[in-house]
Structures are given as C-alpha cells and as structure tokens.
Amino acid sequence: MSSTRDIDALIEMMAKLPGLGPRSARRAVLHLIRKRALLLSPLADLMQEVAATARECVSCGNIGTSDVCNICASEKRANGELCVVEDVADLWAMERAGGFKGRYHVLGGTLSALDAIGPEDLRIPRLIDRVSTEGISEVILALNATVDGQTTAHYIADQLESRVRLTSLAQGVPIGGELDYLDDGTISAALRARKDI
C-alpha cells in the first residue's frame, strides 16, 4: 500500500477543506488524477502561484496579490462608506451582490468570550483608526446574525458612538421566502424591521 502513500496524503489534505469529507475528497482526487493534464497539473501550478503571491490587504484585510487590494486602491470607492464584515468570504459575497460601492473592513472573526477572542485579537483597533483617519462618514455593520456577531456589532457601536453614522443590514424575510418555512427569529426580525409601503 506504500505505493499510494502520496495519493492518500492528498485525499487526507483535501478532506480538511470546508465542504469536503473523506468520501468527497477521495472522489475529487480520483477525478483530478484521471484528468491529470487538464486539471491536476494546472491546479498544482496555480496553487503554487497563489501560495507565493496571495497576501492580505494592509488597509482592509481582503485577500489579493498586492499589498493594497483593488477595492481600497480605487478612488471611486472612496465615498465615505465603510462596510464591516467578519471575514473575506463575507466581503466577496457582498461584492457578488454588486449593491455596495464603498470600501470594506474585514475583522477576521467575531468577539467570543468562550474562545477568549477579544477586540485586540481582531482588526477592531484598525477599524477605529480608519474611521479617524480616512474621512469615513458611515460604518455599515454587516455582521452575521449570531450571538457572537451581534455582540461584536454592539461592541463596535459603543466604540464608534457619536463619531460616525452607524447602520446595519436589514434582517428578515428573504426574497422568494415563504413564511411557513421561516424560523421564528427571522419572522420576529422581519416584523421589527417592517417599513411603510
């Protein structure tokens, strides 16, 4: 069996990726091996390139290939709006939606007493500095509707109170959602955030 040691190690490594378990990883690796010239070699080359060039934006925390990401470098995005998100995946989701034209700030997680994650473990001090130095007029808190996300939002709101306009994303019924399939918390949030027609 030693002849498959490298393949087994690759399957084990792939199984550590989010959304892939041991079975999915095994299927993915077998598919890559079957399509070696078309997929495996180019993928290996790209992974090596990304490993060498990927870096965190010094301003917002986005991932790119330069010290300052394209969003932070764009003068068109310097409109005074700063959207605060938990991680880069959230930033990319906001960009896919295409509705936000300002800049971002990636916290790198949320406050968590259970995991001993405090403000100094996140990019909260950098956020406060950016609000003071970059002419930010509005901070949009786009944090997940979890206990840790809301705790983090309240902490940031306390730190920035009276220094800048603070807003948060609306919560409630999703587009195309049916009331019968929604949880009680979502329905309650939608009722509290109701608006005039």
C-alpha positions as CSV (number, residue, x, y, z in Angstrom):
1,M,0.0,0.0,0.0
2,S,3.0,2.3,0.3
3,S,2.7,3.0,-3.5
4,T,-0.5,5.1,-2.7
5,R,1.0,7.0,0.2
6,D,1.1,10.3,-1.6
7,I,-2.4,9.9,-3.0
8,D,-3.7,9.0,0.5
9,A,-2.0,12.1,1.9
10,L,-3.6,14.2,-0.8
11,I,-7.0,12.8,0.0
12,E,-6.4,13.5,3.7
13,M,-5.4,17.1,2.9
14,M,-8.4,17.6,0.6
15,A,-10.7,16.3,3.3
16,K,-9.7,19.1,5.6
17,L,-11.2,21.7,3.2
18,P,-14.6,23.1,4.1
19,G,-17.5,21.2,2.5
20,L,-15.3,18.1,1.7
21,G,-15.4,15.0,3.8
22,P,-13.3,11.9,3.2
23,R,-15.6,10.5,0.5
24,S,-15.9,13.8,-1.4
25,A,-12.1,14.3,-1.1
26,R,-11.5,10.8,-2.5
27,R,-13.8,11.4,-5.5
28,A,-12.2,14.8,-6.1
29,V,-8.7,13.3,-6.1
30,L,-9.6,10.4,-8.3
31,H,-11.2,12.9,-10.8
32,L,-8.1,15.1,-10.7
33,I,-5.8,12.1,-11.3
34,R,-8.0,10.9,-14.3
35,K,-7.8,14.4,-15.8
36,R,-4.2,14.9,-14.9
37,A,-3.2,17.0,-17.8
38,L,-6.4,19.0,-18.0
39,L,-6.9,19.6,-14.3
40,L,-4.3,18.3,-11.9
41,S,-1.2,19.9,-13.3
42,P,-2.7,23.3,-13.9
43,L,-4.3,23.2,-10.5
44,A,-1.0,22.4,-8.8
45,D,0.7,25.2,-10.7
46,L,-2.0,27.7,-9.8
47,M,-1.9,26.6,-6.1
48,Q,1.8,27.1,-6.0
49,E,1.5,30.6,-7.6
50,V,-1.3,31.6,-5.2
51,A,0.7,30.3,-2.2
52,A,3.6,32.6,-3.3
53,T,1.7,35.7,-4.2
54,A,-1.5,35.9,-2.1
55,R,-1.5,38.4,0.7
56,E,-3.8,40.4,3.0
57,C,-4.6,43.9,2.1
58,V,-2.9,46.2,4.6
59,S,-5.9,48.5,4.6
60,C,-9.0,46.4,4.8
61,G,-7.9,42.7,5.2
62,N,-9.1,41.5,1.8
63,I,-7.1,38.8,0.0
64,G,-5.4,39.7,-3.2
65,T,-2.0,39.7,-4.8
66,S,-0.8,43.2,-3.9
67,D,-0.3,45.0,-0.6
68,V,-3.4,47.1,-1.3
69,C,-6.4,45.4,-2.9
70,N,-8.2,46.8,-5.9
71,I,-11.2,48.0,-3.8
72,C,-9.0,50.1,-1.5
73,A,-6.9,51.4,-4.4
74,S,-10.0,52.6,-6.3
75,E,-10.7,56.3,-5.9
76,K,-14.3,55.6,-7.0
77,R,-14.8,53.5,-3.8
78,A,-13.7,56.4,-1.5
79,N,-17.2,57.6,-0.9
80,G,-17.0,57.6,2.9
81,E,-18.9,54.4,3.4
82,L,-17.2,51.5,5.2
83,C,-18.8,48.1,5.3
84,V,-17.6,45.9,8.2
85,V,-17.6,42.2,7.7
86,E,-16.4,39.2,9.7
87,D,-14.2,37.5,7.0
88,V,-13.2,37.7,3.4
89,A,-15.9,35.3,2.3
90,D,-18.5,37.8,3.5
91,L,-16.7,40.6,1.6
92,W,-16.7,38.5,-1.6
93,A,-20.4,37.8,-1.1
94,M,-21.2,41.5,-0.8
95,E,-19.2,42.2,-3.9
96,R,-21.1,39.4,-5.8
97,A,-24.4,41.1,-4.9
98,G,-23.0,44.3,-6.5
99,G,-25.0,46.8,-4.5
100,F,-22.3,48.3,-2.3
101,K,-19.9,50.9,-3.8
102,G,-17.8,51.9,-0.8
103,R,-14.9,50.2,0.9
104,Y,-14.7,47.3,3.4
105,H,-13.1,46.4,6.7
106,V,-12.6,42.7,7.4
107,L,-12.5,41.9,11.2
108,G,-11.1,38.4,10.9
109,G,-13.8,36.9,13.1
110,T,-16.0,37.9,16.0
111,L,-15.7,38.5,19.7
112,S,-16.1,35.3,21.7
113,A,-15.8,35.0,25.4
114,L,-15.9,31.2,25.2
115,D,-12.9,31.2,22.7
116,A,-11.1,34.0,24.5
117,I,-11.2,36.3,21.4
118,G,-11.2,39.9,22.4
119,P,-11.1,43.2,20.4
120,E,-7.3,43.1,20.2
121,D,-7.4,39.7,18.6
122,L,-9.5,41.1,15.7
123,R,-9.0,44.2,13.5
124,I,-11.2,46.4,15.6
125,P,-8.4,48.8,16.7
126,R,-7.5,49.2,12.9
127,L,-11.2,49.9,12.2
128,I,-11.3,52.7,14.8
129,D,-8.1,54.1,13.4
130,R,-9.5,54.1,9.8
131,V,-12.7,55.9,10.9
132,S,-10.5,58.6,12.4
133,T,-8.0,59.0,9.5
134,E,-9.9,58.2,6.3
135,G,-12.9,60.5,6.4
136,I,-15.4,57.8,7.0
137,S,-19.0,59.2,7.3
138,E,-20.9,55.9,7.7
139,V,-20.0,52.5,9.1
140,I,-22.3,49.7,7.9
141,L,-22.1,46.7,10.3
142,A,-22.7,43.7,8.0
143,L,-22.1,41.0,10.7
144,N,-23.8,37.6,10.9
145,A,-27.0,37.4,12.9
146,T,-25.4,35.1,15.5
147,V,-24.8,35.8,19.2
148,D,-21.1,36.5,18.6
149,G,-21.8,38.6,15.5
150,Q,-24.3,40.8,17.4
151,T,-22.0,41.0,20.4
152,T,-19.3,42.3,18.1
153,A,-21.7,44.7,16.4
154,H,-22.7,46.2,19.8
155,Y,-19.1,46.5,20.9
156,I,-18.1,48.3,17.7
157,A,-21.2,50.6,18.0
158,D,-20.1,51.5,21.6
159,Q,-16.6,52.3,20.4
160,L,-17.7,54.5,17.5
161,E,-20.8,56.1,19.1
162,S,-21.2,59.8,18.1
163,R,-18.1,59.6,15.9
164,V,-19.7,58.3,12.7
165,R,-23.1,57.3,11.4
166,L,-23.7,53.6,12.2
167,T,-26.1,51.3,10.3
168,S,-26.6,47.6,10.0
169,L,-28.0,45.3,7.3
170,A,-31.7,44.7,7.4
171,Q,-32.8,41.3,8.7
172,G,-36.0,39.4,7.9
173,V,-37.8,37.6,5.1
174,P,-35.6,36.7,2.2
175,I,-36.6,37.4,-1.4
176,G,-38.6,34.4,-2.5
177,G,-39.1,33.2,1.0
178,E,-42.3,31.7,2.3
179,L,-43.4,32.5,5.8
180,D,-44.3,28.9,6.5
181,Y,-40.6,27.8,6.0
182,L,-39.0,30.6,8.1
183,D,-37.8,30.2,11.6
184,D,-39.4,32.2,14.5
185,G,-36.4,34.5,14.9
186,T,-36.4,35.5,11.2
187,I,-40.1,36.3,11.3
188,S,-39.7,38.3,14.5
189,A,-36.8,40.3,13.0
190,A,-38.9,41.0,9.9
191,L,-41.7,42.3,12.0
192,R,-39.4,44.6,13.9
193,A,-37.9,45.9,10.7
194,R,-41.1,46.5,8.9
195,K,-41.5,49.6,6.7
196,D,-44.2,51.7,5.1
197,I,-45.4,50.7,1.6
